[in-house]
Amino acid sequence: MRWTVAVVFSLFGLLAGPPDLNLMNHRHWTHREGLAGHSLQGISQDQHGFMWFAAQQGAIRFDGRFMRLQHGHPGHAFPRDDMTRLHRDHEGVLWWGTHGQGVWRFQDQAVTRAYSQDAVGGRPVRALFLDHSGALWVGTGGNGLFRGEGASLAPVSSVSLRTIKALAETDGTIWAGGAGGLLRGRDGNFEKVVFPNFAPNDVQALLTEGDKVWVADGDLGLWCLEGDRATLVFSDKAQSDRGRILTLARDRQGVLWFGTTFGLGLYADGETRFFESIQGIPLGRITALFEDREGYMWVANFENGVHRFNPGLFQTFLPGKGLQDALTWTVFGHQGVLWLGRDGGRLTWLDARTGAVLPLPEPLRNIRAFSLADDGAGGVLMGTLSGLMRWDGRALSKVVMRDAGGDVVEPGLVFPLFVDRTSRIWFGMAEGLGGFDGTVFRLFQEHGLDAATVQSMAEDENGALWLGTDKGLLVKREAGIDHYPLDEMGVDGVDVLAVGFDARNRVVFSVTGAGLWVFDADQPRPVRIPELEGQSLFGVLSDAEGNLWIPSNIGVFMVTPSLLDEALDTGVALNRVFLFGQADGMVRAECNMGGSPGLVRLSDGRLVFATTAGAVLVDPDLRARATQRWREPTVILEKLTVDGRDLPLQAPVLLPPDFQQLALHFSAIEHRAPGSLNVYARLAGFDREWDQVNALSRLDYTHVPPGEYQFEVRAFGRGDLQATSVLPVTVPTPWFAQGGLLAGLALAAAILGAALIGAQRHWFKKAYRPVAVKHGKVYMAVEESRARLARAQHQIDEVGGQASQNEVVTHLLHNMGNVLNSVSVSAGVIEKLLRGTGVYGVLTRIGTLFPETAAARRTFLAHSPRARRLPETYTQIADLLDQHQQDLFDEVANLQVQSAHMKELVLSVSEIQKPIFELFDINILIEDAVKMQSHTLRKYSIEVEHDLLPLEPVRGKKSQILQILVNLIKNACEAMLENEPGGKRLISILSYQQDGFVVVEVNDSGPGIAEDHMAHLFGHGFTTKVGGHGFGLHFCRKVMREMEGDLTVVGRGPLGGAAFKLLIRST
């Protein structure tokens, strides 16, 4: 991995001087991604690869996808306290310093308190360090330095500094810095460090590197100590715009990173770069730095979350002034220059090696080129709106084409553009396919080309030109054009977006909505790779090793020849395709195909792809070497809970025979490309199939029968990388049902019974025969009653299961009815706007006012009173059209929201059967719910007031909570229709945190809820609405309680009407 990162840095040209962070892969996490709180003071990584953060709200763990606060996490009993420092020792143990609860240790997934607050003199911990002898050094804020070994922690009396902010070690020497200066000591004896040119006064950070010690002083800047010399790197006073240095870190490439009160700095080879913002995001006060084992640098910001930087396999070249001007349509390489066609066809030149923007020649500055190609003679052909242009390196000229009759051809928009190996030019145009051999232009319209749109072209080794069109796949040979009716050949679609070739010269093409296909032996064959299904595949390009590179709407796919052959030979769906995206250096993963070509292979073998945020370049050779060192995912089994009690994770686990609830908690991580991680789990021996549990971190079971089982959690990363964790469990047979015991008891009973019968048969017959007969009848009656109860219980279970399913379906239909009603309203509004404006009739009548002759029209315009009113009339019409256009935009936007909600409702069928939990912003969901009821709100003049506090993301079933919010708002609207005419109609929605829950409060100014209705309000089938069914509120409360939340109501709230409270458990 170290070698890989070095090669990537060299690719960026970063070994001379510090790197430019704007060219590196950057990720940013805030509260929207689950990061709770702020004021992060420490970063580290445990032995499994999980990232940890010391925050004001407590300990936070990042698993590659989610930031989770750990004080309530299963198995992690972290305190609810301000975590002030975090240090990982050489054995992988994480040490935590707190503000008011001493020092804690995290080891083997267990949290223990190492030293109490009294042990550090009742002061907050400001520094932590475990030296190579195993001694723990603790710096405090106001009570000096402590040294701990085993269970004891003792103050170091020779340390005069009261506030210790930084600790480090060089060859057995401990360095301690803080307010008042810098100390160094051995064997507990410390002395103050002073140099002739450097007397430290306020040490904020220390970093050791061999015999060197880097010292960041709040007053004197950054210094490097080596032996008896102190060298000034730079002064804070001379660089006051950078602020004071607060933290230091050195990466494996030798670059020194320093965080300041104003941003982030990098120092290498005597040069310094400083960044106050990245991609428009202010960096501000940097409080912690850490390089993880993959070579990623993590940066903690005091108020703006966590940043992560790494070079990535892909270089991103931004053509414009930042991301707002980076949409790229076309990429093309020519003589060391990378041509980028930006939004609207504007051209930009970049240095293909460094990405530096080059001056664009004057003749090209006003050109709008939508397709580019090499003319084979050292020039560049450009397809524009007005035809074909050629740039020869000095001048721009128009390519004049004549048909067989000698007439000049004006092709209009030329797109796409292709030059074959004989230098013939091919291009798409409105009338069909155009071809020009340098002398004569020919137009091809066979097989519906006159009505088709050519979207891509590629030439095979035999010189045949393959065409991807929206009407299917065609091939142009010398003998003519052949058309392949894909819809008649088993392909579910005919819209061919991209055409290319694999290593065996087979035609590979993508079809909108139908994935990737290979044309083999005149027959299309599907490439069954799940990751490609449903994606837009914009191109197909082969590298020197025969790998297929496919840009898409979610990143760049790479399919190896072996995977492609396996998919075609066996027809087995694969999940080992590579998907590259933001984790690999792409600023945005979405590729683009607005121009031609949208992907290109440069002369040095690098591949270039157009994206919505610039062009990205990748070296396939570097990719091959780097991916060999990728780590497999990590799966950790954290906790096993049985009926609320924790069991030790020591295989095999023996479960109690009569348990009711069983839960296994686990985590999986893949840092490099978390989006590629897929996690599956099952209880082998009980579950037949694997469950995909990407968004969950636990398995739950009830009433598992006796037997031998095995918990299995499997994580798939990129390619063949995978990891599995297994935990065997045994559910024993209850003692009363054990076969041997029953047999022994039966034998003993038989012997005893025989003896009794033999000895007392006569006496028994005379004395107890009547009793026995009566007892037998009672016994038979009891057994018959038990059988009846069992049959009744079975019938109840069946009816209950059917009722539950009916209830689910009823609720979904109820919510779909709400959506369809809103869609119907939008459609009606749009129809009214289109039919009822009367504007077009007015314009027609105005047209009839104008005389037919030109002279009469001039007289009319000069002298008619009606003509003088025309400008005002046109202005009014324009205003009316603008308003109607805006109304149409609003209705279309609402239809989009409603269609998205309908999709979520359909998906929620599977969610109800297998819950999918997500982290999301509840305030955004509230706004979506209000938008979905916007028609009703406008129609009945209902006002909505928001008071939404900034909250941490909540975890729950997002689509179902959205349905609940929509139902509550809809119910509030309907309740207020009973108000007196002219009465105020108001809904207030509040969100806030309370007692471990995020609360959403919906109040209305309606008549409220009658007292005698309160007890039945959430009952199934209870309703006060005419034509109502009583399904909504009942199901809403049921769903919330299944998510460990609730839905409550007050008959009369602050607005006089009903007040509902939605309680969602905090993360």
N, C-alpha and C positions, 0 to 999 in steps of 0.2 A: 504494500500500500504506500510506503514511503517513496519507493521508486516511481510509482504511478503518479503520485501528486507532483513529484519533481518534473516529470515529463509534461504534465498538464501545465505547470507554471512556465516551463520553457516554451510551450506552444503559445502562451500569451506574451512571450517576450518579457517576462517579469524578473528574470534573474539579475538584471542590471537595474538597481534602484527598487523602491517599493512598488507593489502592484497598484493598479487603478481599480478601486472597488466598484466603479461603475461598469467594468467589464467582467466582473465576477458574478457567479450565481448568488443571488441574495434572496433570503426568505425572512419574513417578518411575522411574528406572532403577538397578538394583543388579546384583550379580553374576549374579542369576537371569536377567537380560536380556542377559548377555554382557559386562557391564562388569567388566573384569579389574582387580583390585587396588583400592587406596584412595589416600588422600592426594593428591587432585587439586589441582594448583596453578595451573592456567591453562586458559582456554577461548577458542576462536576459531573462525572459519568461513572456509573457503577460497573462491575465486572461483566454484567450481562449486556451492556450497551445503552441502558436507559439513562437519559439526561435528567439531572436534578438541579433545582433552583432553590436558593434560600430567599424567601420573600417575607414581607411584613405580615402576611396572612398565614404563613407557615411553610411547610415543605411542599414543593410542587415537583411532580414527575412527568416527563414527556416520553411517550412511547412511540414516537414517529408520526403520530396522528393527533393525539389529544394531550393537552396540558391539564393535569388533574391535581387538585389540592388533596394532600394525603392524610390529613388528620382524621378523616372519616373513612378512609379506604380500608377494605378488608385486609387484615393482617398487618397493617402499618399503623401502629398506635403513636403517631407523631403528636406532639403537643400543639394546642392552639396558641401559638405565641409567635412573636416577631423573630424570625430566623435571621441572625445578623451575620453569620459566617458559615462557610462550608469548605471542608478540606478532605481530600482523599489521600489515604496513606499508601505506602508501597505494597500493602497486602490487599488493597481494594476496599478497605473499610471506609465508610463515609462518616466524618465527624461534623457535628452541627453545633454551632454556638447560638445561643438565644439571648434575648433581651432580659428575660426575667425568670427563666427556668433552667439555667445552668448549661451543661454540655451533654449532648446526646450522641449515641453511636448507632449506626445502621449497618448490620452485618448479617449475611445469610437470610435476607428478607425479614429480619426481626429488628425492632427498635427498642433500645434500652437507654435509660438515663445513666450516663457515665459519672457525672459529678453534679451535685445539686447547686442551686444558686448560692447557698451559704458557703460552699466550697470555694467560690471565686469572689468571696467578700461581698456578695449581694450586688455586684456590678454587672452591666451588660458585657458580653463577650465581643471583642473587636478584632481579634486575630486568633487563628488556630494553626498549629503545625506539629506534625509527628516526625521527629528526627529518625535517623537511621538506627539508633540504638533502641528505638521503641518508646521513647519518652514523649509525652504529649506536652506541648507548650501552649499556654493560654494567655493571650493578651487581653486585658480588660480596659474598660473606659472609666478610669479614675482610681483603680486599685492596683496598678502595676502588672507584673508578670508572674505567672504561676507555672510550676512544673509538676507533671503527674506521672506516676508509675504505679500500675495496678490500681488499687482502690483509693490511694492517697493522692492528694493534690496540695502542694505546698507553695507558699509565696517565695519568690526569689529575692532575697533581701538586698543583694548587691545591685539591683536595678533601681535607678533613681527616677526613671520616667513613670508617671502615674497613668498615662493613657498610651497604650501600645496599639498601633494601627496595622503593623506589618511584621511578619516573621519570615526568616529564610535560613538556609544552612549551606555552608561550603566546607567540605572536608572536616566535619566535626565541629566547626565554629558556628555558633548560633548568632544570627543578626536580628536585632529588634529595633524597630523604628517607631516614632510617634511624635506627639507634641513635646518638644524640648530637645530633640536630636536623634542620634543614631548610636546604638550600643552593639558591641560584639563580645562574646564570652565563650569560655570553655569550662567544663566541670562546674557550672553554676556561678563562675566569677566573671562579671561583666565590667567593661570599661567603655568610656565614651570615645567615639571615633571623631577625630578632627584632623583635617589636612590643611597645609599652609594656604591653599587656595579654595578650600571648601570646608565650611563648618555647618553641617546639617542642623536645621532648626525645627522643621515641621515635616517629618517623613510621612508620606502618604502611602507609598508602595515600594516593595523590594522585589528583585528578581535576581536569582543566581544562575550563572552559566559557567561551569568549570570554576576557575579562580576569579572570574569577574563577578562583581556585584553591581547591578543597576539600581540606582537610588532616585526615586521621584520625590523631590522636596517641594512643598507647596509654595515656598518663597523663592527658591533658588533654581528651580527647573530640574532637568534630567541630567544625571551624572553617571559616569562609569568608573568604578573603583577597581583597580588591579594592582595588587601589591601595595607599594607605598605611594602610588600615584592616583590622583583624582582628575578625570577629564570631563569637561563640560560638553555635553552633547548639544543642548540648546537651553536657553533660559526662558522661563515663563514670562519674565518681564519684557524680554525682547519680542516674545510672541504672545502678547497679552490677548490677542483675538482668539487664541486657542484655549484659554482658561487654564486652571490648575490640573495637573496630572493626578488621577485618583487610583488608577490600576494599570498593571503592566503584564504582558505576556509575550513570549517569543514562539513563533511557529517553527515547524521542522525545516523550513526553507531559510531560516536565519533572519526573517523579518521581525522587527520589534514592533509590537502593537501597543499603543497607549491610549487609555480612555481619559478624557478630561471633562471638565464641567460644561464644555461647549460642543464636544463631538469626539471623533475618533481619528487618531493619527497613526501613521506607519513610518518606520525608519529603517533604511537599509542602504549600505554602500555610501554612507555619508549624506544621503538625500532623505528628505522628509516630505510626506504628503499628508494633508489634513482634510477631513471631510466633516462638514456640519450637517449634511443631509445626504441621503441616498435615494435616488429615484423620487425626489420630492418629499421624502419622509424625513422630518427633522430627527437628528440623532440625540441632541441635547446631552444631558449628564450621563456619562458612561460609568457604571459602578462595578462591573465585573467582566473579565475576559477569560475564555477557556478554549483550548484546542482539543477536540475529541480524537478518538483513535482512528477515525477516517480521514483526519486532516482538515475538518471543518472548524472554523473559528466562530465561537458563540460570543455574542456581545449583549450584555444586559444594560438596559436603559432605565433610568430612575423612574420615568413616568410613561414611557412609550413602548413597553414590551421588550421582547427578545428578538435579536437579529442573528442571522447565521450567514456566513460567507464561505464560499469555496469556489475554486476555478471551474470545476465541472468539465465534462468531456466536450461540450459544445461551446464555441465562442459565439457571442451575440454581437453583431455590428448594428448600431443604431444609425439610420441615415439622416434623421432630422434633428430638431432641437428637443430631444427628450422623447419620452414615450407618447406624448400627445401628437407627435408627428412621425410615428414610426411604422404605420401600416404599410407593409411591403407587398406588392403584387407580383413583381417579376425579379428574377435573379439570373445573372448571366456573367460569365467570366471571359475576359479577352485581354491577352497580353499583359497579365499581372494586375489588371484593373477589374474590380467587381462592379458591374453595372446593376443598380437597383432601380426598378420601376416602382415608385411610391403611389399613394392614393391619387387617382386621377391621371396616372401615366407620367408624372413628373420624374425626371431622371436624377440620380445621384451617383457620383463616382466614389469608390472607396479603394484604398490600397488593400489588395487581397491578402496580404501578409499581416498587416498591423490593424486594419480596420479604420485607419485614419481617413477622414474625408478629403478628397482631392478636388482641386478646382475643376469645374465643369466648363468646357469650351463654350464660348459665346453662342455659336450656332445651335447648340443643343439645349440651351436654357429655356427656350419656349416650345420645345417639342413635347408632345404627349404620346409616349410610346407604350403600347399595350402588349407588344410581343417583340422579341429580339432573337437574332440568329447570326451565326458566322457565315459570311458569304463565300468562304473558301478561298478568297483572294486577299486576305488581310484586312478586310473591312467588316462592318457590322450593318446588318439589315434591321430596319425598324418598321413594325406595323403600326400605323397611326390611323386617326379618323379620316384622313384625306388620302390614304393609300400607302404605298411602300416607299421608304426613304433609305438612303445608303450613306453611311459615314465612313470615309476612307482614311480617317486620322487627321485630316486637315480641313476638309470641306464637307458640307452636307448637300446632297442632291436627291432629286426625286427620280425613282426608277420608272421610266416610261415604258409601258407595255402596250403592244399592239396585237390585235387578233389576226386571224388568217386573212381577213379582208383588208388589213392595213389600218383599221380604225383604232384610235387610242382608247384604252380601257381604263375606266375610273372605278376601281374596286370598292371604294368606300373604306369602312373599317376592316383592317386586315388582322385576323385573329382566329386561330393561332398561326404561327409561322414556323416553317421547317425547311431546311436545305438538305437534300439527300447527297449521297456520295458522288453523284455525277454533276453536282452543283445546280440541279434543277430546284427551283423555288416552289414550294407548295404552301397554300394558305387558305384559311377559311374565310368566306365572305357571305353576304346576305343571300346571294343567288345559288350558292353551292360551294364546290371545291375549285379553287383556282390553281393553275399550274403554269409556270413560266420557265422556259429553257434558255432564256437570254435573247431569244429571237421572236418567238410566237407565244402569245397567251392562249390558253385553252380553259374552257369552263366545263366542269363535270357535274352533271345533275342526275345521273342514273340512280336507281334504287331509292328515290325520295331525297336525294341530296339537296334538291332545290328547296325543300322545306325543312331540312335538318340543320342543326347547329353543330359544327365540328368543334370538339372540345380538346382533343389531344391527337398527336400523331407520333409514330415511331416506325423506323425502318429495320427490317430483319436482315439476316446475313445473305439472303437471296435477292435483296434489292426491292422487295415488296413493301409498300407503304400501308401500314395499318392505321385505321381511323376510328377513334372513339367519338360517337355522336350521341345526341339525345334520342336518336331513333334506332340505335343498335351499333353493332360492330361491322365495319366494312374493311376490305383490303383492295388496294389499287396495285394491280400487276400490269405488265406490258400488254397482256391480252385484254385487259379491261378491269372492271370493278365487280367484285363479288360481295354479296350481302349475306350476313348470317342472322337469321331471325331468332334472336336469343330467347324470346318468349315462347317459341315453339320448340326450343331445344332444352327446356328444363330450367332456364334461368328466370328467376322471379323479378323481372324488370328488363328494360332495354336502354336505360340512360347510362351510357358508358362514360365515366368521368376521366379515367386514365388508362393509358396503354403503355406497356413496356415489355421487357424480355428477361427471362431468368438465365442462369448459367448454361442451360441446355438449349437456348434460343427458342424456348416455348413462349408463346404470347401470354402475358399476364395482364389482366385488366380488372378494373373495379367497376361495380355497378351500384348506382345509388339504391340504398336499402337492401342490397343483396350481397354485399361483401366483396371478397376477392375471388377471382376465377382464373383458371389456367386453360388455354385453348390447346388441347393435346389431341393429335390424330383427328383433326376436324371436329372435335367434340368438346364443348366447355365442361370443365370439371370444377366443382367448388373446393376452395381451400377452407376447411372447417376449423377455423381458429376462433374461439369464443370472443377474444378481445377485439377482433376486427368486426364482429357482427354489430350492425346498427350504426357504425361510424361512417363519416364521409372521408373517403380515401382519395386524395387529390393527385397522386402521382405514383409511379413505379420506377425505381432506379436501381441498377445493379452495380455493386462495387467490384474491385479486382478479385475478391474471393468468392464472388457469386452470391453474396448476401443481398436480399431485396430490401431496399429502404423505401418506406411508404409514409409520406407526410399525411397527417389527418387533422381532424378538428380537435383531438385531445393529445397530440404529440406526434413524434416520429416513431413508427414501428420498424423493427428490423427482423426479418425472417431468414433464418439460415437455410442453405440448400437441403440439409438433412431433415429439418422440420417440414419444409415444403413437400419433399418427397414422401415423408411419412403421412402427411395429411392426404396426399393424393392416392398413395398406395393402399392405405388401410381405411381411409375415410373416418378415422378416429379424430374427435375434437381434441385440439391441443391447448395447453395453457402455459407454454414455455416460450412464447414470443417475447422479444424485448420491446419495451415501450419507453422511449426517452422523453423527458419533459423538463419541468422546472428544476428537478433535483439534479439535472445534468448540465445546467448552465443556460437553458432557454429562459429568457425573461418571461415570456408567455408561451404556453405549450401549444396554443392553437396555430396551425399552419394556414396558409392562404393560397388560393389559386386564382386570383383575380386577373392575372396576366399570364403570359407564356414566354419562356418556361418558368414554372414555379419552383423547380429544383434543377440542379445542374451538377455535373462532376467536373472539377477543375483539372488542369493538366497535371498537377501534383498528386491527384488521387483524392483530395478532399471533396466532401459533398457539401452543397449549399442548399438551404431550404428557405423559402419565403414564409414569414410568419406575420401575425398581427402586431408584432413588436420587433421589427427589423429582420435582418437575415441572420441565420445561424449556420455555423460551419462545424463539421466534425471530420476528424481524421480516422478512417476505418481501421488503420493499423494500430493507432493508439487505443481505439475502442477495444480491439481484440486483446491487447496486452492488459489493459486496465480491468476488463471484466473477468479475467482469469483470477484476479485477486479480490474480487468482491466476496463479502462474507455472506454466509447463509443467515436467514432470519433467526431470531431467538424466541423461544417459547418458554415461559416460566409458569409453573403451577404454584399459586401463591397460598391458597387456603381452601380447606375442605370443611364445610359446615353441615352439621346434622342436627336438625331441630333447634337451631340457634346456638349449638355448642361447637367449638372448634376441635377438630381432630388432628393429630400430628400427621404430616405428610411422609410417613415412613411405610414404604411398600413391603408386603401388601397390607392394605387398610382393612381391618375387620369392623364392619358396621354393626350397630345394634339391630337386632332382628325386627323390632317393632317401630322403626323410625317412620316419620311422616314426611319430612322435608329434607332433601339432600341438595347441596349446592357446591359446585366447584368453581373457585375464582382463579382466573389465569390472565396472563398478559402476553402479547406478542409484539415484536418490534422489528422494523426494517428501516434504518435511518436513511440510507442512501436514496431510496426511491419508495417512500411509504405508500404512495398511491398504487404501487404494484403489489402490495401485500394482500393476500387473500388467506383468511383463517377459517378452518373447518374443525368441527369438534363432534364427538359422539361418545356414548357409553356403549362400547362394543359388547355384544351379547344381549343388549336390550334394544338399541337403535339399529335399524336395518341400514339406514342411509346416513351420510355425513350431513350435518347442518352447517351452512355458511354463517359465521358469527362475527363478521368483520366489525360491526358496530357494538358488539356486546363483549363482556369480559367475564361471563359466568354461564354455567349450565345448571339447570334446575330440574329436579325429578321428584316425584312422589310415588310411594307405594311400589317400590321395585321388588319383585318376587325374589325368593332365595335363589342364590346361584353365584357363579364366579363371573366377574365383569372386569372391564378395563376402560378407564377414562383415557381418551386419546384426543390430543389437540395438535393439529397439524397446520403449519404456516408455509405458504408458498411465496417466494420472492421472485426475482427475475430469473429467466432461463430455467435451469434445473435446480436452482438453489431452494432448499426446503429444510424444515426442521420439524421434529415431532417430539412431544413429551407424553409419557405414558404413566398412568398410575393404576395398578391393579387394586380392585376392591372386592370384598366378599360380603355377601348378605347371607347370614346363617339361617338355617331352618329353626323356627321356634321350638323350644324344648318339648312343648306339648304335641308337636307334630312330627317329632323325630321317630323314624321307623323302628330302630332298635329298642327304644324305650317303650314304645307302644306294644311291640311284640312281647317284651318281657312282662309288662303289666298284664297283657292278655293271658299269657301262660300261667302266671301266678294266680290270676283271677279264676282261670279254668280249674286248676288243681284245688284251690280253696273251695270253689263252688261244688266240685265233685264230692269233696269230703263232707261238706255240709249236707249236700243232698243225700249222700249215702247214709249219714248218721241220723238225719232228722226227717227223712222222707215222709214217713207216716205222720209224724207230728205236724209237719208243714202242711200236708194235705188237709188235715182236719182243722188246724187252727188258722191257717193263713190263706187257704184257697180263695175265700171271698175277697180278702184284701188284695191278693195278687191279681185277681180278675179285674177288680176296680182300678188297681194301679196300671195294669196294661192298657185299659181303655183310656185312662188319663194320658199315659205316655203317647199312645197313638194319636190322641187329639192334639197334644203339644207338637208332635212331629208334623202332623198335617198343617197346623197353624204356621209352623216355621217354614214349611214348603210354600204355603200361600204367601207369606211375607216376602220370601225370596223372589217369587214370581212377580209380586207387586213391585218390589224394589227394582227388579230388572225393567219392568214396564216404565217405572218412574224415570229410571236412568235414560231409557230410550226417548221418552217424551221430553225429558229435560234437555237431552242433547239436541233433539229436533227444535225445541223451543229456543235454545241458545243460538242454533244456526238461524232460525227464523228471526230471532231478535237482531242478529248481526245484519242479515239481509234487509230487514225492515229499517234499521238505522241507516244503512247505506242508501237505500232508496229514498229515505227521508232527506238525507243531505244532498243526494243527487237531484231531488226535486227542487231544493233550494237553488242549486247551481243552474239547473235548466230554466228555472223561473227567471233568474237574473239574465241568462243568455237570451231568453225570449224577449225580455224587456229591452235589452240592448239591440236585438234585431229589429224590434218594433221602432225604436228611436231612430236607427239608421234608415229604415224604410221611410219613416216620416220625413227625415231630413232630405232624403233623395227625391221623394215624391212631392212633398208639401211646401217647398220653398217658393215656388212660382217664379224664381229668378230667371230661369231659362225662358219661360214664356214672356217675361218682361223684355228680355234682351231680344227675343224674336220680334216683338211688337216694335221695339225701338228701331230695329233694322228696316222695318217697313216704312218708317218715316222718311228715309233717305230717298231722294229722287234717283231715277235710273241713270241720267246723263251726268257727266263730270261737271259741266257748267252749272246745271241746276243744283247739284250738291254743294258747289262753292257758294251759290247764292243762298241756299238754305242755311248753311253754317254761318254765313256772315250776317243775315238779317232776321232769321226766324226766332221768335221768343222761345219756342220750344228747344231750339238748338242751344240757346244760352243756358238752359237748365240741364243740358246733358252732362257737363262735367260733375255737377253736384249729384246727379242721379247715378252716374257711374261710380262715384266715390261711395255713395250709400250702398250700392250693390256690392262693391268690393268689400266693404266692412261686413255686410251680411254674409258674403261667401266665406270671409275669414272666420267669422264666428261659427258658421256651419262646419267649416273644415276642422276647427278645433274641437267642436262637439263630436265629429266623426272620429277624430284621433282618440278622444276620451273613451268613446264607446268601443273602439277597436282594442284599446289598451285593456278595458274591462273584460272584453271577450278573451284576451290572452290570459289574464289572471284566472278567469273562470275555467278556461280549458286546462290550465295547469292544475287547478284544484280538482277538476274532474279526473285528470290522470292520477293525482294522489289518492282520490277516493277509490279508483280501481285498484291501485297498488295496495291500498289499505286492507283489501280482502286478505292478501297474503300476510300483511302485518298482524292482522288479528289472529291468524293461525300461528304465526311465528313472529313475535314482536320484534320490530327493528327500532332500536333506540338511537337517537342522534343528539349531538350538541347543537344548540341553535339559540339565537337571540330572540327572546320572547317579545321584546318591543317591536322588532321587525314583523313578527308574526301577527301582532295586534294590528299594525298598520295594514297588513295584507287583508285581514278579516274585515276591517272597516271599508277598504276599497271594494271588497266583494259585495258589500251591502250599499254601495254608493247610490245606486238607482233608487232604492227604497228611501234612503235618507233625503235625497233631493226631491223625490216625488212628494213626500209628506212634510217637507220643510223641517226636518229634524236636525238639530245641531249636535255635534260631537266635540267634547272637550277631552284633551289628553293631559295627563300628568304622569309621564313615564320616566321613572328614575333610571339612571345608568345601572345595569345589573350584570352580574356574571352570567355566562351562558347556562341554560338549563339543559337537562338531559331527559328525553322522553320521546314518545311517539309523535313526531312533529305533525304529521297529516291529521291525526285524530284530535290533537289539541287545537289545530286550526279549525276543524269541524265544530268543536265545542264553542270556540270563540264566535264563529259565525252564527251558531244557534242562539247564543246568548244575546248577541246584537239584534238578530232578527226578532227574537221574542220581545226584546225591549221596544223595538219599533212597533210591533203589533199591539203591545199593551198600551202605548201612548195614543193609538188611534181612538181609544175610548175617551180621551180628554175632551173637555168642552171646546167647541169651535173657537179658534183664536187663542187657546191656551198654549202655554210654553211647552215645547217638546225638546227635551234635552237628554243626552246620554253622556255621562262622564265615565272615563276609563282610566284607572290608576294602576300602576305597577310598583311594587316595593318588596323589600326583604323583611321577613318576620319569622322568628323562631325556627330557622332551618328550612323555611319554604320561601319560594318566590310567589307572591300573591298578585293576582290580577283581579281587580274589582270593577264590576260593571253595574253602574247605577242608572236608573231612569226616572223621569218625572211623571210616570204613569200613575194609575190609581193604586198600585201596590197589590199585595196578595192578601186575600181574606184569611182571618185567623183560622177558620175551620178547614181551610185548604192546605195549610202549612204541613200538616202531618202526612198528607197524601201526595205532596207535590212531586216527589221523585219515584212514586209508585208506577209500575209498568201499566200503561193503559189509562192513567189518570190525566185528564185534560179539562180545561175550562173553555177551550176554543171551539167555535162552531166548525164542525168538520174536522176537528183535530183528532189525533190518534194516541197521543200520550206516550210517544216513543222517545222523543228527544232528550228530555232532562233525565229520565231514568237511565238511558244508555250513557249519557255524559258522565253522570256520577260513577257509574260502574267502571267505565274506562279509566277515570282518574284514580279510583281506588286500586285498580289493578296496577297502576304506575306508582303506588304508594303516596298518592296525593289525595285530593278531595274536592268536592264541589258543595258549597254551602249557600244558604240564602237567608236574608232578613226581609220580613214582609214589608217594612217601610224603612227605606234607607235615607241618606242625607238629602236626596232630591224629592222625597215624598213618595217615590215609587219603590219597586223591588230593588234589592241590592244583592247581587250574586258575587261570591268569592271563589275564584279558581286557585287552588293551592297546588303548586308544583314543587316537588322536593328538589332542594338545591343540590348542585354537583358536589 
